[in-house]
């Protein structure tokens, strides 16, 4: 393998990584309460989001609404959403 081929491969990898970052691919951070409400409503059928509480690092959130609580957690490049129905133990 020549140095030119190695340098070209490295440049291509860095370009693609930068392009993916620019497109925000794989980003699942829960930035604010509005984002948490949107994730909850999109993931749970019939869920109408209300007040939301988001962790300071954006890894988790709680969203109240419709007599239930939506629990959001980052799971790799996605956000996992679960519906919690009272009474909670």
ZIQUIKA-V400434 format. One record per run of one state. SS is the DSSP state (H for helix, E for strand, L for the rest). FROM is the first residue (numbers start at 1). LEN is the number of residues. Records with the same first field share a line. If there is no record, write none. Layout:
SS: FROM-LEN  FROM-LEN
//
This chain:
L: 1-2  23-10  44-8  55-5  66-2  76-2  86-4
H: 3-20  33-11
E: 52-3  60-6  68-8  78-8
//
